[in-house]
């Protein structure tokens, strides 16, 4: 029985229930999963911990487990485990704790050194025991692979839809989506389209800076369109900036071109490591 791994030494320390959902939408819609995670408090009590010794860490609700970035709850959990203050960590499954092996094995190493148990829906494990660590390692690898597969499916669907020109992205100011799929129209406010047209008319000088300075000299304001603009939403008028004028003159959408994938994300080491 996995419960036999719980000793008096473990019961003298706290039991921590870690609760996490990847997005705020999941917190709102997948309430049953969240409730199951909170119900782990009862399991900790059945394993021998008094209710006063059970602590719930739910600071990471709505935060992805792909990394430790922004996960203050996981950082606090790892710190308490490293200090030897925790007897057992309970989660619904290992993917709640981490979605990448770097974070997962760091927690396993700390738990193994401080004699801390890990528990999920399948059983109770001691990371210091070879067989248990082997199982936990496989669970972490499968969790990481599952995230990769989910991302690949989503990315593939987005790219296929974009290849057909059917993926709706945010349009630059002055352009709005029509009622028909793929239809793009000018903004119904003539003041908005007038500013855009003026920028192109003044570009005969061939200088973005020249257009920008001319707009400022004339006291003209520049319209800001909310992302995912819907008909009826208000336009915000601000002082024109060089970046805004440059974006209008270089955006392919004004030439009637559909583009996707102009930008990409790259990971780099921050100043704090």
C-alpha positions in Angstrom: 0.0 0.0 0.0 1.3 3.4 -0.9 -0.1 4.8 2.3 2.6 2.8 4.2 5.2 5.3 2.9 3.7 7.9 5.2 5.7 7.9 8.4 5.5 9.8 11.7 8.3 12.1 10.4 6.2 13.1 7.4 3.1 13.7 9.6 5.1 16.1 11.8 5.5 18.4 8.8 2.9 20.2 6.6 0.9 18.7 3.8 0.7 21.0 0.7 -2.1 20.8 -1.9 -1.0 22.4 -5.1 -3.8 23.7 -7.3 -3.2 25.0 -10.8 -5.1 25.6 -14.1 -3.3 26.7 -17.2 -5.5 29.6 -18.2 -8.2 31.9 -16.7 -10.6 30.4 -19.2 -10.0 26.9 -17.8 -10.5 28.3 -14.3 -13.9 29.6 -15.4 -15.0 26.7 -17.5 -13.3 23.6 -16.0 -14.7 24.0 -12.5 -14.9 20.3 -11.9 -11.2 19.9 -12.4 -10.5 22.8 -10.0 -12.9 21.3 -7.5 -11.2 17.9 -7.7 -7.9 19.6 -6.9 -9.3 21.3 -3.8 -10.8 18.0 -2.7 -7.2 16.7 -2.3 -7.4 18.4 1.2 -9.6 15.5 2.2 -7.2 13.0 0.9 -4.4 14.5 3.0 -6.6 14.1 6.0 -7.3 10.5 5.2 -3.5 9.9 5.0 -3.2 11.1 8.5 -2.6 14.9 8.4 -4.9 17.1 10.6 -6.8 19.8 8.7 -4.7 22.5 10.5 -1.5 21.0 9.0 -2.9 21.0 5.4 -2.1 24.1 3.3 -3.4 24.9 -0.2 -1.3 26.8 -2.6 -3.5 28.1 -5.4 -1.5 31.3 -6.4 -0.9 29.8 -9.9 -4.5 29.5 -11.0 -4.6 30.7 -14.6 -0.9 30.4 -15.1 0.7 27.9 -17.6 3.0 25.2 -16.2 5.3 25.3 -19.2 7.9 27.2 -17.1 8.4 28.7 -13.7 8.0 32.2 -15.1 5.2 34.0 -13.2 4.5 31.0 -11.0 5.0 32.4 -7.5 3.0 29.5 -6.0 5.4 26.8 -7.5 8.4 28.9 -6.4 7.0 29.0 -2.8 6.3 25.3 -2.9 9.9 24.5 -4.0 11.3 26.7 -1.3 9.3 25.0 1.4 10.2 21.6 0.2 13.9 22.6 0.0 13.7 23.8 3.6 12.3 20.5 4.8 9.0 22.0 5.9 6.8 19.8 3.8 5.9 16.1 4.4 3.9 15.5 1.3 2.9 17.4 -1.9 -0.5 16.5 -3.3 -1.6 17.3 -6.9 -4.2 15.9 -9.2 -1.4 14.8 -11.6 2.2 15.8 -12.2 1.2 18.1 -15.1 -0.3 20.4 -12.4 3.1 20.8 -10.9 5.2 21.2 -14.0 5.0 20.8 -17.8 8.7 20.6 -18.4 11.3 18.2 -17.1 13.7 20.9 -15.9 11.2 22.1 -13.3 9.9 18.6 -12.6 13.3 17.0 -11.9 14.4 20.0 -9.8 11.3 19.4 -7.5 12.1 15.7 -7.5 15.7 16.3 -6.4 14.6 18.6 -3.6 11.9 16.2 -2.4 14.3 13.3 -2.5 16.9 15.1 -0.4 14.4 16.3 2.2 12.4 13.1 2.5 9.2 14.7 1.0 6.5 12.5 -0.5 4.6 13.3 -3.7 1.0 12.1 -4.3 -1.3 12.2 -7.3 -4.5 10.4 -8.2 -2.6 7.1 -8.7 -0.7 6.8 -5.5 2.0 8.1 -3.1 5.6 8.2 -4.2 9.0 8.8 -2.5 11.4 10.5 -5.0 14.3 9.0 -3.0 13.3 5.5 -4.0 14.5 4.3 -7.4 11.3 2.6 -8.5 9.2 5.6 -7.5 11.5 8.1 -9.1 11.4 6.0 -12.3 7.6 6.2 -12.4 7.7 9.9 -11.6 10.2 10.5 -14.3 8.0 8.8 -16.8 5.0 10.8 -15.7 7.0 14.0 -16.1 8.2 13.1 -19.6 4.7 12.2 -20.7 3.4 15.5 -19.3 6.0 17.4 -21.3 5.3 15.4 -24.4 1.5 16.0 -24.0 2.1 19.8 -24.0 4.3 19.5 -27.1 1.6 17.5 -28.9 -1.1 20.0 -27.9 0.9 22.9 -29.1 1.7 21.2 -32.4 -2.0 20.5 -33.1 -2.9 24.1 -32.3 -0.1 25.6 -34.4 -0.8 23.3 -37.3 -4.5 24.3 -37.3 -3.6 28.0 -37.2 -1.1 27.7 -40.0 -3.5 25.7 -42.2 -6.2 28.3 -41.7 -3.8 31.1 -42.4 -2.6 29.4 -45.6 -6.3 29.6 -46.8 -6.5 33.3 -45.8 -9.3 32.5 -43.3 -7.5 33.2 -40.0 -8.8 36.3 -38.5 -6.1 38.5 -37.0 -6.1 42.0 -35.6 -6.4 44.5 -38.5 -4.5 47.8 -38.5 -6.4 51.0 -37.8 -8.9 52.0 -40.4 -9.7 48.4 -41.5 -12.4 46.2 -40.0 -13.7 42.7 -40.7 -16.9 42.5 -42.7 -19.9 40.2 -42.2 -18.7 37.6 -44.7 -15.7 35.4 -43.9 -12.5 37.0 -45.2 -14.2 40.3 -46.0 -12.3 43.4 -45.0 -13.8 46.9 -45.1 -12.8 50.4 -44.4 -13.8 51.8 -41.0 -17.3 53.4 -41.1 -16.0 56.6 -39.5 -14.8 58.9 -42.3 -12.6 60.8 -39.9 -10.5 57.6 -39.3 -10.2 56.7 -43.0 -9.4 60.4 -43.8 -6.3 60.4 -41.6 -5.1 57.1 -43.2 -5.6 58.5 -46.7 -3.9 61.7 -45.7 -0.8 59.8 -44.6 -0.5 58.1 -47.9 -1.1 61.3 -49.8 1.6 63.1 -47.9 4.1 60.3 -48.4 4.9 61.7 -51.9 7.9 63.2 -50.1 9.2 59.7 -49.5 9.9 60.4 -45.8 8.0 58.8 -42.9 9.5 61.4 -40.6 8.4 64.2 -42.9 4.8 62.9 -42.8 4.9 62.5 -39.1 6.2 66.1 -38.6 3.6 67.4 -41.0 0.7 65.8 -39.0 2.0 67.4 -35.9 2.3 70.8 -37.5 -1.3 70.6 -38.7 -2.5 69.5 -35.3 -4.0 66.3 -36.6 -4.8 63.5 -34.2 -4.2 59.8 -34.9 -6.9 57.2 -34.3 -6.2 54.1 -32.1 -8.3 51.1 -32.8 -8.9 48.5 -30.1 -7.5 45.0 -30.9 -10.3 42.8 -32.3 -12.3 45.8 -33.1 -16.1 45.3 -33.1 -18.6 47.6 -34.9 -19.7 50.3 -32.5 -16.6 50.5 -30.3 -15.1 53.9 -29.7 -11.9 55.1 -31.4 -9.3 56.8 -29.2 -7.6 59.9 -30.8 -4.0 60.6 -29.7 -1.0 62.6 -30.7 0.6 60.9 -33.8 3.8 59.1 -33.3 6.6 58.1 -35.7 6.0 54.4 -35.1 2.2 54.8 -35.8 2.9 56.6 -39.1 5.6 54.0 -40.1 3.2 51.1 -39.4 0.5 52.6 -41.6 2.9 53.1 -44.5 4.4 49.6 -44.2 1.5 47.4 -43.3 0.6 45.0 -46.2 -3.1 45.0 -45.3 -3.5 48.5 -46.8 -2.3 47.2 -50.1 -4.8 44.4 -50.0 -2.3 41.7 -49.1 -3.0 38.9 -46.5 0.1 38.0 -44.5 0.8 35.7 -41.6 4.0 34.8 -39.7 5.9 38.1 -40.0 7.1 37.9 -36.4 8.5 35.1 -34.3 9.4 34.5 -30.7 12.9 33.8 -29.4 13.8 32.8 -25.9 16.8 34.5 -24.2 18.3 34.6 -20.7 17.1 37.5 -18.7 19.1 39.7 -16.5 18.0 37.9 -13.4 18.8 34.5 -14.9 
